[in-house]
Amino acid sequence: MPNQPKQKPPAEEKNRGGRPPLDPAKRSTLYEEQRRRTAAMAEREELRNRKLKGELVSRADIEAQWFKVGRQTRDALQNIPARIAGLVAAEKKQDKCFAIIEKEIRQALEGLAP
């Protein structure tokens, strides 16, 4: 058998450094994984660029801001009765009471506007 010539490996084997060729299912899976990874990297880069441009803000910043707005709204509305109780008690007409209450609510809400 020493006289037998060496057989050349198929072209695919040769291109893979002597390793056996990938079967088509694994090749497809590898391609899909590379495609998914490339898409994820592009998406991360896009998000990073949008954040640097100021187009995106963090969820934690938004939640903190909404908490602050909610607290300010609650405080402003809860303080209305203490501010107007004497004024409303002194009024005998319903329309005057309504006007006082409405004015205070408007002022409280306007104070929250940016």
Secondary structure in CASP SS format (residue, H / E / C, confidence):
PFRMAT SS
TARGET T0000
AUTHOR 0000-0000-0000
METHOD secondary structure of the structure
MODEL  1
M C 1.00
P C 1.00
N C 1.00
Q C 1.00
P C 1.00
K C 1.00
Q C 1.00
K C 1.00
P C 1.00
P C 1.00
A H 1.00
E H 1.00
E H 1.00
K H 1.00
N H 1.00
R C 1.00
G C 1.00
G C 1.00
R C 1.00
P C 1.00
P C 1.00
L C 1.00
D C 1.00
P H 1.00
A H 1.00
K H 1.00
R H 1.00
S H 1.00
T H 1.00
L H 1.00
Y H 1.00
E H 1.00
E H 1.00
Q H 1.00
R H 1.00
R H 1.00
R H 1.00
T H 1.00
A H 1.00
A H 1.00
M H 1.00
A H 1.00
E H 1.00
R H 1.00
E H 1.00
E H 1.00
L H 1.00
R H 1.00
N H 1.00
R H 1.00
K H 1.00
L H 1.00
K C 1.00
G C 1.00
E C 1.00
L C 1.00
V C 1.00
S C 1.00
R H 1.00
A H 1.00
D H 1.00
I H 1.00
E H 1.00
A H 1.00
Q H 1.00
W H 1.00
F H 1.00
K H 1.00
V H 1.00
G H 1.00
R H 1.00
Q H 1.00
T H 1.00
R H 1.00
D H 1.00
A H 1.00
L H 1.00
Q H 1.00
N C 1.00
I H 1.00
P H 1.00
A H 1.00
R H 1.00
I H 1.00
A H 1.00
G H 1.00
L H 1.00
V H 1.00
A H 1.00
A H 1.00
E C 1.00
K C 1.00
K C 1.00
Q H 1.00
D H 1.00
K H 1.00
C H 1.00
F H 1.00
A H 1.00
I H 1.00
I H 1.00
E H 1.00
K H 1.00
E H 1.00
I H 1.00
R H 1.00
Q H 1.00
A H 1.00
L H 1.00
E H 1.00
G C 1.00
L C 1.00
A C 1.00
P C 1.00
END
